[in-house]
């Protein structure tokens, strides 16, 4: 699905893949986030995604009123405060998407899929 912004000059259409990429890059800048995660449908295991495929750990949904819902699946570093990471992640992703795309973000939901112990 695509997100649309209408103004007096016309319509701007932004693909959800673009919004997911912005959210993924913003998430990777947060302290304690090791990477984005994707679940394998076949075996149910969680895999750490490479930088090229960050958007696969992000789901973007456009609501009827034009607001965005963003779900992030992340892997964090062992020994970090999970609540602090989630709070920082929510505010950073919201700010990056709202300033970069110009659309309101209603929710940023964080799913911590794993902890890296290295």
Sine and cosine of phi, psi and omega as CSV:
sin_phi,cos_phi,sin_psi,cos_psi,sin_omega,cos_omega
0.00,0.00,0.40,-0.92,-0.02,-1.00
-0.87,-0.50,0.44,-0.90,0.05,-1.00
-0.98,-0.18,0.61,-0.80,-0.04,-1.00
-0.81,-0.59,0.65,-0.76,0.10,-0.99
-0.86,-0.51,0.84,-0.54,0.00,-1.00
-0.96,-0.29,0.67,-0.74,0.12,-0.99
-0.62,-0.78,-0.11,-0.99,-0.08,-1.00
-0.93,0.37,-0.31,0.95,-0.01,-1.00
-1.00,-0.05,-0.27,0.96,-0.02,-1.00
0.50,-0.87,-0.42,-0.91,-0.05,-1.00
-0.87,-0.50,0.69,-0.73,0.10,-1.00
-0.95,-0.32,0.81,-0.59,0.00,-1.00
-0.94,-0.35,0.82,-0.57,-0.02,-1.00
-0.87,-0.50,0.83,-0.55,0.01,-1.00
-0.93,0.36,0.59,-0.81,0.02,-1.00
-0.89,0.46,-0.42,0.91,0.07,-1.00
-0.89,0.46,-0.61,0.79,0.03,-1.00
-0.92,0.39,-0.71,0.70,0.01,-1.00
-0.90,0.44,-0.64,0.76,0.02,-1.00
-0.90,0.43,-0.62,0.79,0.01,-1.00
-0.91,0.41,-0.69,0.72,0.04,-1.00
-0.88,0.48,-0.70,0.71,0.01,-1.00
-0.90,0.43,-0.67,0.74,0.00,-1.00
-0.91,0.42,-0.68,0.73,0.03,-1.00
-0.91,0.42,-0.64,0.77,0.04,-1.00
-0.90,0.43,-0.64,0.77,0.01,-1.00
-0.90,0.43,-0.62,0.79,-0.03,-1.00
-0.93,0.38,-0.32,0.95,0.03,-1.00
-0.98,0.18,-0.20,0.98,-0.06,-1.00
-0.98,0.17,0.66,-0.75,0.03,-1.00
-0.89,0.46,0.71,-0.70,0.06,-1.00
1.00,-0.08,-0.26,0.97,0.03,-1.00
-1.00,0.06,0.88,-0.48,-0.01,-1.00
-1.00,0.09,-0.60,0.80,-0.01,-1.00
0.03,-1.00,0.04,-1.00,0.06,-1.00
-1.00,-0.02,0.42,-0.91,-0.07,-1.00
-0.86,-0.51,0.49,-0.87,0.12,-0.99
-0.69,-0.72,0.70,-0.71,0.05,-1.00
-1.00,0.03,0.69,-0.72,0.09,-1.00
-0.98,0.18,0.80,-0.59,0.00,-1.00
-0.92,0.40,-0.58,0.82,-0.07,-1.00
-0.91,0.41,-0.79,0.61,-0.10,-0.99
-0.92,-0.40,-0.08,1.00,0.05,-1.00
0.97,0.24,0.12,0.99,0.01,-1.00
-0.99,0.11,0.46,-0.89,0.01,-1.00
-1.00,-0.09,0.71,-0.71,-0.01,-1.00
-0.86,-0.51,0.65,-0.76,0.09,-1.00
-0.97,0.23,0.80,-0.60,-0.05,-1.00
-1.00,0.03,0.52,-0.86,0.09,-1.00
-0.98,0.21,0.26,-0.97,-0.06,-1.00
-0.87,0.50,-0.49,0.87,-0.02,-1.00
-0.95,0.32,-0.39,0.92,-0.08,-1.00
-0.86,-0.51,0.61,0.79,0.00,-1.00
-0.86,0.51,-0.58,0.82,-0.10,-1.00
-0.92,0.40,-0.24,0.97,0.03,-1.00
-0.96,0.29,-0.31,0.95,0.07,-1.00
-1.00,-0.06,0.15,0.99,-0.05,-1.00
-0.82,-0.57,0.71,-0.71,0.10,-0.99
-0.87,-0.50,0.78,-0.62,0.00,-1.00
-0.90,-0.44,0.75,-0.66,0.05,-1.00
-0.81,-0.59,0.74,-0.67,0.05,-1.00
-0.99,-0.17,0.83,-0.56,0.00,-1.00
-0.99,0.14,0.19,-0.98,-0.04,-1.00
-0.87,0.50,-0.56,0.83,-0.01,-1.00
-1.00,0.10,0.03,1.00,0.04,-1.00
0.99,-0.11,-0.12,0.99,0.05,-1.00
-0.95,0.32,0.33,-0.94,-0.02,-1.00
-0.92,-0.39,0.60,-0.80,0.19,-0.98
-0.91,-0.41,0.78,-0.62,-0.05,-1.00
-0.83,-0.56,0.79,-0.61,0.09,-1.00
-0.93,-0.37,0.77,-0.64,0.02,-1.00
-0.88,-0.47,0.75,-0.66,0.09,-1.00
-0.93,-0.36,0.89,-0.46,-0.13,-0.99
-0.81,-0.59,0.29,-0.96,0.16,-0.99
-0.87,-0.50,0.75,-0.66,-0.09,-1.00
-0.93,-0.38,0.24,-0.97,0.02,-1.00
-0.99,0.12,0.64,-0.77,0.01,-1.00
-0.89,0.46,0.65,-0.76,0.09,-1.00
1.00,-0.02,0.05,1.00,0.01,-1.00
-0.99,-0.12,0.37,-0.93,0.00,-1.00
-0.98,0.19,0.93,-0.36,-0.10,-1.00
-0.90,0.43,-0.64,0.77,0.00,-1.00
-0.91,0.42,-0.65,0.76,0.01,-1.00
-0.92,0.40,-0.65,0.76,0.04,-1.00
-0.88,0.47,-0.72,0.70,-0.02,-1.00
-0.89,0.46,-0.69,0.73,0.02,-1.00
-0.89,0.46,-0.73,0.68,0.01,-1.00
-0.89,0.45,-0.68,0.74,0.00,-1.00
-0.88,0.48,-0.70,0.71,0.01,-1.00
-0.88,0.48,-0.73,0.69,-0.03,-1.00
-0.94,0.34,-0.63,0.78,0.02,-1.00
-0.91,0.42,-0.70,0.72,-0.01,-1.00
-0.92,0.39,-0.68,0.73,0.03,-1.00
-0.86,0.52,-0.74,0.67,-0.02,-1.00
-0.89,0.46,-0.72,0.69,-0.04,-1.00
-0.89,0.46,-0.69,0.73,-0.04,-1.00
-0.95,0.30,-0.70,0.72,-0.03,-1.00
-0.91,0.42,-0.63,0.78,0.01,-1.00
-0.98,0.18,-0.56,0.83,-0.04,-1.00
-0.98,0.20,-0.57,0.82,-0.10,-1.00
-0.95,-0.30,-0.49,0.87,-0.01,-1.00
1.00,0.09,0.34,0.94,0.03,-1.00
-0.90,-0.44,0.50,-0.87,-0.02,-1.00
-0.98,0.20,0.72,-0.70,0.06,-1.00
-0.98,-0.20,0.89,-0.45,0.00,-1.00
-0.98,0.19,-0.73,0.69,-0.06,-1.00
-0.65,-0.76,0.58,-0.81,0.20,-0.98
-0.82,-0.57,0.95,-0.31,-0.02,-1.00
-0.99,-0.15,0.75,-0.66,-0.05,-1.00
-0.94,-0.33,0.78,-0.62,0.08,-1.00
-0.87,-0.49,0.93,-0.36,0.03,-1.00
-1.00,0.06,0.94,-0.35,-0.12,-0.99
-1.00,-0.06,-0.27,0.96,-0.03,-1.00
-0.13,-0.99,0.20,-0.98,0.03,-1.00
-0.78,-0.63,0.78,-0.63,0.04,-1.00
-1.00,-0.08,0.75,-0.66,-0.13,-0.99
-0.97,-0.26,0.19,0.98,-0.03,-1.00
-0.98,0.22,0.00,0.00,0.00,0.00
